[in-house]
Amino acid sequence: MGAEILSIQHLTKKYSQQLAVDDLSLTVDQGEVLGLLGPNGAGKSTAMNIITGLITKTSGEISLFGKKKINAAVKREIGFVPQDIAIYEDLTAWENVLFFGGLYDLRGHQLQQLAQKALEFVGLTAKKDLKSKNFSGGMKRRLNIACALVHQPQLLIMDEPTVGVDPQSRNFILTAIEQLHQQGVTIIYCSHYMEEVERISTRVAIIDHGRLLAQGTTSELSEIVSANHQLQATLVYPQRIDLEQIKQITGIEQAKLTDRQLTVVYQTESSCSALLKYLLDQAAEVTDFNQNQLDLETIFLSLTGRKLRDE
């Protein structure tokens, strides 16, 4: 990785008696895609809004591109895709991108060129003369991204950019992020969709209740909870097993059944042996059996004690 792009040290944001961000410290290096993973209300958006200057911090230090004074010149190097779509629906796609480009002091031929490039990147060139109020949710999200990219920022911050979009638009957005990463853009991607974070991130930071719980690659995070192991078994007769009985086996941490696939997180080999004996006793008939690296969902549950998408 390259030079340090962002440094956050002991960041705190307090509303009355509630801590929205609680002593948060992390860094982002040039060229990284940092996945900021946490449930709704974890403090992700608050932290990103502080970085972009939309709200003020209670305490702590932030430096961007090595500078602690975040002036207009520094802010020009940041692109921000907020969770709430920020476009003008009575303007066309072209007019929206021109407007936001103008906010970053782009003018004349350069603005026209970069606006065209931004719309091409998000696949909206053919729709550029249509008012955005007529766009689908996915198209509005893509236009939002174009408006954040028009000035070619070094750092792109994306806060839940796929909320409420169809699967095709979601895949388009994730593919675009992968392309930006290949181009060397540094990205902070905030989401509560673990499958998205797992797909695009070079490193993951897990946040809950405003605090950073852990950070690293998926492999590194798996080592943090390395006392646990995960297995998956495909069953012919899943109706013959009882998840509650499985969870009562000593050393079984988690158990879930999806269609015919049983996924279990366990601590010791004796736990695994006891589970297999239970499956044999119940005549569930195992047709496939794998022991895998822990996924992000399991890691998050192990660290927080709750599911990522709890209401």
Wavefront OBJ file of the C-alpha trace (Angstrom):
o trace
v 0.000 0.000 0.000
v 1.008 3.623 -0.439
v 1.108 6.614 1.841
v -1.387 7.215 4.604
v -4.466 8.975 3.224
v -6.582 9.201 6.361
v -5.772 9.020 10.053
v -8.443 9.062 12.755
v -7.277 9.170 16.362
v -9.607 8.864 19.376
v -12.565 10.348 17.506
v -15.642 10.968 19.635
v -19.051 12.398 18.835
v -21.535 12.887 21.639
v -25.180 13.900 21.373
v -26.422 14.870 24.832
v -25.662 11.708 26.833
v -25.365 9.383 23.831
v -22.012 8.491 22.268
v -22.510 8.065 18.519
v -18.769 7.602 17.958
v -16.734 6.333 20.898
v -12.920 6.726 20.862
v -12.592 5.577 17.239
v -9.080 5.217 15.803
v -8.150 3.854 12.370
v -6.036 4.629 9.319
v -6.536 4.220 5.575
v -3.617 3.885 3.161
v -3.458 4.936 -0.465
v -5.058 2.418 -2.786
v -6.988 0.570 -0.088
v -10.644 -0.341 -0.132
v -11.595 -0.214 3.528
v -14.909 -1.894 4.260
v -16.538 -0.273 7.285
v -18.916 -2.960 8.505
v -21.568 -2.528 11.155
v -25.320 -2.568 11.737
v -27.558 0.462 11.277
v -26.861 2.880 14.110
v -23.306 1.621 14.676
v -21.786 5.081 14.097
v -20.474 4.551 10.563
v -22.368 7.434 8.964
v -21.590 9.798 11.834
v -17.871 9.095 11.496
v -17.958 9.618 7.712
v -19.928 12.857 8.081
v -17.262 14.144 10.475
v -14.479 13.245 8.017
v -16.234 15.105 5.197
v -16.907 18.132 7.409
v -20.692 17.831 7.405
v -20.803 17.655 11.200
v -18.306 18.585 13.892
v -16.541 16.188 16.232
v -16.715 16.347 20.018
v -13.045 15.372 20.391
v -10.239 13.543 18.649
v -7.933 14.201 15.694
v -8.388 13.700 11.953
v -5.743 14.179 9.289
v -6.284 13.848 5.550
v -3.380 13.517 3.123
v -1.055 14.291 6.032
v -2.808 17.551 6.917
v -4.698 18.192 10.142
v -6.205 21.431 8.828
v -9.024 20.305 6.542
v -9.372 23.274 4.203
v -11.114 23.617 0.833
v -8.095 22.312 -1.084
v -8.087 19.098 0.982
v -11.841 18.657 0.603
v -11.463 18.808 -3.196
v -9.582 15.518 -2.998
v -12.604 13.784 -1.425
v -15.688 12.420 -3.151
v -18.671 11.586 -0.955
v -21.617 9.350 -1.799
v -24.089 9.835 1.077
v -26.626 7.259 2.195
v -29.488 9.596 1.289
v -29.442 10.299 -2.440
v -28.164 13.838 -3.003
v -29.199 14.886 -6.491
v -31.600 17.510 -7.840
v -34.534 15.659 -9.344
v -35.725 18.561 -11.494
v -32.338 18.663 -13.227
v -31.187 16.260 -15.908
v -28.363 13.818 -15.202
v -26.025 16.029 -17.230
v -27.039 19.166 -15.339
v -26.582 17.425 -11.987
v -23.035 16.342 -12.787
v -22.167 19.798 -14.153
v -23.522 21.424 -10.996
v -21.519 19.231 -8.620
v -18.420 19.571 -10.767
v -18.769 23.331 -10.528
v -18.721 23.088 -6.736
v -15.175 21.768 -7.085
v -14.114 24.725 -9.255
v -14.272 22.835 -12.534
v -15.105 25.110 -15.440
v -15.487 25.209 -19.208
v -14.112 22.458 -21.419
v -12.536 20.586 -18.506
v -15.880 20.393 -16.698
v -17.615 19.176 -19.868
v -15.014 16.462 -20.425
v -15.025 15.205 -16.848
v -18.823 15.240 -16.649
v -19.006 13.139 -19.807
v -16.420 10.735 -18.378
v -18.299 10.408 -15.071
v -21.598 9.608 -16.791
v -19.902 7.081 -19.066
v -18.378 5.381 -16.027
v -21.769 4.835 -14.378
v -23.485 3.876 -17.636
v -25.820 6.872 -17.891
v -24.586 8.582 -21.067
v -27.707 7.593 -22.985
v -29.892 9.021 -20.213
v -27.974 12.250 -19.621
v -30.707 14.544 -20.981
v -33.494 13.012 -18.879
v -34.610 14.559 -15.609
v -33.423 12.435 -12.725
v -36.885 12.355 -11.119
v -37.793 9.853 -13.828
v -34.904 7.542 -12.931
v -35.216 4.253 -11.069
v -33.680 3.948 -7.623
v -30.647 2.194 -9.066
v -30.111 4.877 -11.708
v -30.343 7.609 -9.066
v -27.694 5.813 -7.019
v -25.435 5.615 -10.069
v -25.955 9.311 -10.805
v -25.100 10.054 -7.186
v -21.797 8.238 -7.710
v -21.099 10.174 -10.921
v -21.589 13.454 -9.046
v -19.071 12.305 -6.420
v -16.514 11.252 -9.048
v -16.688 14.116 -11.532
v -13.730 16.001 -9.950
v -11.611 12.796 -9.863
v -11.004 12.622 -6.102
v -8.169 10.654 -4.528
v -10.441 9.436 -1.714
v -13.995 8.220 -2.297
v -16.254 7.733 0.730
v -19.397 5.700 0.070
v -22.096 5.388 2.721
v -24.514 2.514 2.015
v -24.528 3.193 -1.766
v -26.615 0.127 -2.642
v -29.512 0.586 -0.214
v -32.833 0.074 -1.961
v -31.471 -0.892 -5.382
v -32.252 -3.936 -7.508
v -29.701 -6.791 -7.807
v -28.583 -5.709 -11.282
v -27.840 -2.144 -10.146
v -26.109 -3.458 -7.009
v -23.789 -5.614 -9.101
v -23.123 -2.674 -11.459
v -22.134 -0.461 -8.515
v -19.876 -3.105 -6.959
v -18.183 -3.747 -10.299
v -17.627 0.007 -10.688
v -15.983 0.120 -7.249
v -13.681 -2.737 -8.244
v -12.719 -0.763 -11.358
v -11.994 2.345 -9.280
v -9.778 0.267 -7.009
v -7.850 -0.982 -10.049
v -7.374 2.654 -11.058
v -5.779 3.405 -7.684
v -8.633 5.309 -6.030
v -8.714 4.943 -2.238
v -12.196 3.955 -1.065
v -14.006 3.787 2.265
v -17.103 1.642 1.822
v -19.651 1.765 4.657
v -22.233 -1.000 4.659
v -24.242 -3.447 6.737
v -24.219 -5.904 3.817
v -21.380 -8.264 4.696
v -21.377 -9.965 1.289
v -20.609 -6.631 -0.388
v -17.832 -5.783 2.056
v -16.362 -9.258 1.665
v -16.370 -8.937 -2.121
v -14.717 -5.563 -2.623
v -12.629 -4.767 0.460
v -8.889 -5.186 0.868
v -9.345 -4.637 4.607
v -12.356 -4.609 6.940
v -13.073 -2.566 10.071
v -15.930 -3.801 12.263
v -17.791 -1.110 14.215
v -20.558 -1.488 16.764
v -21.998 1.051 19.219
v -19.569 3.660 17.893
v -16.466 1.634 18.752
v -13.942 -0.125 16.553
v -14.024 -3.794 17.533
v -11.480 -5.200 15.098
v -9.820 -4.527 11.756
v -7.812 -6.491 9.211
v -8.260 -8.787 6.250
v -10.887 -11.499 6.521
v -8.110 -13.993 7.293
v -6.687 -11.751 10.014
v -10.113 -11.226 11.551
v -10.681 -14.959 11.486
v -7.522 -15.417 13.546
v -8.908 -13.054 16.197
v -11.687 -15.545 16.865
v -9.473 -18.525 15.986
v -10.701 -20.521 18.963
v -13.724 -21.199 16.774
v -14.007 -23.334 13.645
v -16.728 -23.586 11.026
v -18.154 -26.546 9.183
v -20.865 -26.943 6.589
v -22.784 -30.165 6.009
v -25.357 -30.915 3.327
v -28.161 -33.109 4.647
v -30.587 -35.387 2.825
v -33.125 -35.185 5.657
v -32.690 -31.779 7.357
v -36.158 -32.080 8.919
v -34.833 -34.779 11.226
v -32.516 -32.460 13.152
v -33.275 -29.922 15.881
v -31.111 -26.795 15.904
v -31.817 -26.206 19.582
v -30.499 -29.662 20.428
v -27.370 -28.995 18.357
v -26.779 -25.716 20.198
v -26.890 -27.647 23.474
v -23.823 -29.699 22.476
v -20.817 -28.541 24.507
v -18.569 -26.268 22.432
v -21.137 -25.463 19.728
v -21.235 -21.664 19.383
v -23.632 -21.184 16.479
v -25.856 -23.329 14.296
v -28.120 -22.428 11.387
v -29.923 -24.372 8.679
v -30.523 -22.979 5.184
v -32.496 -25.375 3.016
v -30.401 -28.546 3.277
v -27.153 -26.891 4.370
v -26.218 -26.937 8.048
v -23.590 -24.410 9.152
v -22.070 -24.804 12.594
v -19.389 -22.883 14.490
v -17.653 -24.989 17.106
v -14.691 -24.775 19.483
v -13.009 -28.169 19.690
v -12.652 -31.417 17.786
v -14.696 -33.157 20.464
v -17.525 -30.694 19.686
v -17.290 -31.631 16.028
v -17.304 -35.340 16.865
v -20.361 -34.937 19.094
v -22.149 -33.074 16.282
v -21.396 -35.803 13.729
v -22.630 -38.467 16.152
v -25.855 -36.479 16.601
v -26.367 -36.287 12.827
v -25.783 -40.033 12.521
v -28.162 -40.799 15.376
v -30.859 -38.679 13.722
v -30.268 -40.404 10.343
v -29.980 -36.986 8.670
v -27.593 -38.491 6.052
v -24.681 -36.158 5.348
v -23.847 -35.988 1.613
v -21.229 -33.229 1.729
v -18.995 -32.004 4.545
v -16.555 -29.051 4.555
v -14.539 -27.191 7.163
v -14.062 -23.564 6.093
v -12.476 -20.301 7.151
v -14.929 -18.242 9.173
v -16.954 -15.795 7.088
v -17.601 -12.159 8.020
v -21.063 -12.929 9.344
v -19.656 -15.450 11.811
v -16.784 -13.152 12.789
v -19.177 -10.278 13.445
v -21.453 -12.469 15.549
v -18.466 -13.775 17.510
v -17.215 -10.249 18.230
v -20.525 -8.575 19.044
v -22.796 -11.374 20.186
v -25.507 -10.282 17.749
v -26.368 -10.554 14.079
v -25.335 -7.809 11.699
v -28.903 -7.028 10.641
v -30.688 -7.125 13.965
v -33.542 -4.629 14.023
l 1 2 3 4 5 6 7 8 9 10 11 12 13 14 15 16 17 18 19 20 21 22 23 24 25 26 27 28 29 30 31 32 33 34 35 36 37 38 39 40 41 42 43 44 45 46 47 48 49 50 51 52 53 54 55 56 57 58 59 60 61 62 63 64 65 66 67 68 69 70 71 72 73 74 75 76 77 78 79 80 81 82 83 84 85 86 87 88 89 90 91 92 93 94 95 96 97 98 99 100 101 102 103 104 105 106 107 108 109 110 111 112 113 114 115 116 117 118 119 120 121 122 123 124 125 126 127 128 129 130 131 132 133 134 135 136 137 138 139 140 141 142 143 144 145 146 147 148 149 150 151 152 153 154 155 156 157 158 159 160 161 162 163 164 165 166 167 168 169 170 171 172 173 174 175 176 177 178 179 180 181 182 183 184 185 186 187 188 189 190 191 192 193 194 195 196 197 198 199 200 201 202 203 204 205 206 207 208 209 210 211 212 213 214 215 216 217 218 219 220 221 222 223 224 225 226 227 228 229 230 231 232 233 234 235 236 237 238 239 240 241 242 243 244 245 246 247 248 249 250 251 252 253 254 255 256 257 258 259 260 261 262 263 264 265 266 267 268 269 270 271 272 273 274 275 276 277 278 279 280 281 282 283 284 285 286 287 288 289 290 291 292 293 294 295 296 297 298 299 300 301 302 303 304 305 306 307 308 309 310 311
